[in-house]
Amino acid sequence: MKTVSKSSFTLFELLIVILIISLIYGIFVQKLSHKRIISQEDRLKYLDKILSQYDFNESAEIVCINDCKSCFIQVDGNRVEDIDLFSENVKVYDYDIHGLLSQIKFTPIFKDDTPLEVCFRYSLYPNGSHSSYILEYKDSFYLYFAYMRPTEVYTSISEAQKVFDPSQWVPTESSEYNF
C-alpha cells in the first residue's frame, strides 16, 4: 500500500507564525520608526513633540549651524543625533526691549575653541515651556509660543506679528502694575 504524505501547515501552526511576526513588528519596527512619525513638511510645527521623545533633566534643544545646513539634537548639553530640518537659511524674529520685532542673533557655540555661528536654536524645558519667537522659512512664518499653545503657521509676517503682539501681555496703565 502506498502512503501519501501531505506537506501542509495546520491552522494552529499558521496562527503561531502570524503571532510571532506580529510581535516582531510590534517590538522592533515600531521602535525604529518612533522618531520618524512626523513628516518632513510638518517637522517645524512639531519641534516640541520631536524633543519630548528624549529623556532630559535641563533641556533638549535643536541647534542649527553652517547657515542652517547642519542641525542636531542636544540633550542636557550633549549632542545625541543629527536631524534634517532645513534646506536653506532661516530668519528668526522676536520683540526687542523697545517692543519692535527684530531678527535674533543667537549666541555662538564653541567646538575646539572655535566659535560656530548658530542660525537657529529651539529649546524645550522640563516644565513644558520652550522657545518663543517667529521663524521665517520658505514663505511661511511659524509662530512658537512659550507655553502650551500649538505652533501656528502664517503666510505673512504681519499676520504672525498680530498674534504674537506682546502688548497683550504687558499692562499699559500704571494702575495695572500691582507689585
C-alpha positions in Angstrom: 0.0 0.0 0.0 1.2 3.4 -0.9 1.3 6.1 1.8 0.7 9.7 0.6 2.1 12.4 2.9 0.7 15.9 2.8 3.2 18.6 3.4 1.0 21.4 4.7 0.6 23.5 7.7 -2.1 23.2 10.3 -4.2 26.1 11.3 -2.5 26.2 14.6 1.0 26.4 13.1 -0.1 29.3 10.8 -1.5 31.2 13.8 1.7 30.8 15.7 3.7 32.1 12.7 1.4 35.1 12.4 1.7 35.8 16.2 5.5 35.7 16.0 5.6 38.1 13.0 3.2 40.5 14.8 5.3 40.5 17.9 8.5 41.2 15.9 6.8 44.0 14.1 5.3 45.5 17.3 8.6 45.5 19.1 11.3 46.2 16.6 9.7 48.1 13.7 7.7 50.5 15.8 10.9 51.4 17.8 12.8 52.0 14.6 10.2 54.4 13.2 9.3 56.0 16.5 11.3 59.2 15.8 10.1 59.3 12.2 6.4 59.8 13.0 6.4 63.4 11.8 6.7 64.1 8.1 9.4 66.3 6.8 7.0 69.1 6.0 5.4 69.1 9.5 8.6 68.9 11.5 8.8 72.7 12.0 5.2 72.6 13.5 6.1 69.9 16.0 9.6 70.7 17.3 8.3 70.3 20.9 7.0 66.8 20.1 10.3 65.8 18.5 12.2 66.9 21.6 9.8 65.5 24.1 10.8 62.0 22.9 14.1 62.4 24.7 14.7 62.0 28.4 16.3 65.1 29.8 16.9 67.0 33.1 17.8 70.5 32.0 16.8 70.9 28.3 16.5 69.3 24.9 17.5 71.5 22.0 17.6 71.6 18.3 20.7 73.6 17.2 21.5 74.5 13.6 24.8 75.8 12.3 26.5 76.4 9.0 23.7 78.6 7.6 21.2 76.0 8.9 22.5 73.3 6.7 23.6 71.2 9.7 21.2 70.6 12.6 21.5 68.4 15.6 19.6 67.5 18.7 21.3 68.2 22.0 20.1 66.8 25.3 21.4 68.3 28.5 24.3 69.9 26.6 25.3 66.6 24.9 24.9 66.2 21.1 22.9 63.0 20.6 21.8 62.9 16.9 21.7 64.8 13.7 18.4 66.0 12.3 17.5 67.1 8.8 15.4 70.3 9.3 16.2 73.0 6.7 17.4 73.2 3.2 18.2 76.9 3.3 18.9 79.6 5.9 16.1 80.9 8.1 15.3 84.1 9.9 14.1 84.2 13.5 12.3 87.2 15.0 11.4 88.3 18.5 10.5 91.6 20.1 13.4 93.7 21.4 13.4 95.8 24.6 11.7 98.6 22.7 8.8 96.5 21.5 10.0 96.2 17.9 10.1 93.0 16.0 13.8 92.3 15.3 15.8 89.5 13.9 17.5 87.4 16.6 21.2 86.7 16.5 21.9 83.5 18.5 24.9 83.0 20.8 27.6 81.0 19.0 28.6 77.6 20.2 32.2 76.5 20.5 33.9 73.5 19.1 37.6 73.1 19.9 37.8 76.8 20.9 36.4 77.8 17.5 33.1 79.7 17.5 30.4 78.3 15.3 27.6 80.7 14.2 24.1 79.4 15.3 21.3 80.3 12.9 18.5 78.5 14.8 18.0 77.2 18.3 14.9 75.7 19.8 14.8 74.6 23.4 12.4 72.5 25.4 12.5 72.6 29.2 11.2 70.1 31.8 8.3 72.3 32.8 6.9 72.1 29.2 8.0 75.6 28.2 10.0 76.2 25.1 11.5 78.8 22.8 9.1 81.6 21.8 9.5 83.5 18.5 8.6 83.8 14.9 10.5 81.6 12.4 10.6 82.6 8.7 11.3 79.7 6.3 10.3 79.3 2.7 7.5 81.9 2.5 5.9 80.6 5.8 6.1 82.1 9.3 6.0 79.7 12.2 4.8 81.2 15.4 6.2 79.4 18.5 4.5 80.3 21.8 6.3 79.7 25.1 3.6 77.6 26.8 1.1 75.0 25.8 -0.1 76.5 22.6 0.5 74.7 19.3 2.7 76.2 16.7 0.8 78.3 14.2 1.8 78.9 10.6 1.1 82.2 8.7 1.8 83.3 5.1 2.9 86.8 6.1 4.9 88.3 9.0 2.3 90.9 9.6 -0.3 88.2 10.3 2.1 86.4 12.7 3.0 89.7 14.4 -0.6 90.5 15.2 -1.0 87.2 17.1 2.5 87.4 18.7 2.0 91.0 19.9 3.4 91.4 23.4 1.3 94.4 24.1 -1.5 92.0 25.1 0.7 90.7 27.9 2.2 93.9 29.2 0.0 96.3 31.1 -0.3 99.8 29.6 -1.6 101.7 32.5 0.3 102.3 35.7 -2.7 101.1 37.8 -2.4 97.6 36.2 1.0 97.2 37.8 0.4 95.6 41.2 3.7 95.0 42.9 
